[in-house]
Amino acid sequence: MNIDMIRAAGRRLEGHARRTPLLASPFLDEIAGRRVLVKPECLQHTGSFKYRGARNALAAMDAATRARGVIAFSSGNHAQGVALAAREFGVPAVIVMPADAPALKIANTRALGAEVVLYDRASEDRDEIGARLATKRGLMLVKPFDEPEVIAGQGTTGLEIAAQAAELGVHEAEVLVPCGGGGLTSGIALACEADAPGMRVRPAEPAGFDDTARSLAAGHIVANDRLTGSLCDAIVTPSPGQLTFPHMARLCGPGFAVPDDDALRAMAAAFTRLKIVIEPGGAVALAAALYHGAALEADTVIVVASGGNVDAPLFAEALTRFG
């Protein structure tokens, strides 16, 4: 995994993935006590950055392999990204999703033409289910984060951040990224290392599910002891990836652990001040910037709002409580 793969992904995604902007609000700056720039990947196709990695992974496959179809496992955002990319290429897609995933994500994945297989997140192993179905049906597995071409696709977010920040005259900043398995975080870190070396990437995770932050502190991969119990379903994973962690260990600063209520507060702030919709897992980096600023060092912080696929009742709760 290297910067050349990320640049190649950028060429494959040209004309397909959206180049999302950097947004700013003086109100958010005031809360944070520093300049805040928000990269709204919630405006990406299917409502999250995951389309980048999915589209790049399918585009990089040879045509015969891709034609047999693909399979993925996901709580919803990778699911939708793979489903849309498969539809664009005209190939079948099977998506293994937890039964407790937000209803919107399940419905959208089906609406994009994918077959959805539900499983119990607490008692069943999605990796085993995915591998079994892939073998049985001859499908190519597109992993959600621990796959080089997926990481490369997500890394194009970092290429855009570096270029857009330079256009604004920003060359030094901390880049806060919602982190599950680390595909987006490691991809952005690799891109920034090459194109914006004055920027330091830092992962943000839900409190109690901060396996990446704890792994970075320990110097080796550690796992979460449970996989349920957070509103931030999109970024609850067992542990950092075997491919992603070495990059994060080399390039990233300390991580943030964000309580669910802070994620909801950040969702309300993003809607009120930027007019964008973010899901809880996609809001943890903004929450870290706004409410955990004592752990920040730079005068400018760039925040990735990684996804916006939230069920209406939960979004209404965020606005009612914190809007």
TAPEWO-V592165 format. One record per helix or strand of 3 or more residues. SS is the DSSP state (H for helix, E for strand). FROM is the first residue (numbers start at 0). LEN is the number of residues. If there is no record, write none. Layout:
# TAPEWO-V592165
SS|FROM|LEN  SS|FROM|LEN
This chain:
# TAPEWO-V592165
H|2|11  H|25|7  E|34|6  H|40|3  H|44|3  H|49|11  H|62|5  E|69|4  H|76|13  E|92|6  H|102|9  E|114|5  H|125|12  H|147|20  E|172|6  H|182|13  E|198|8  H|210|8  H|232|3  H|241|10  E|252|6  H|259|15  H|279|12  H|292|3  E|299|6  H|311|11
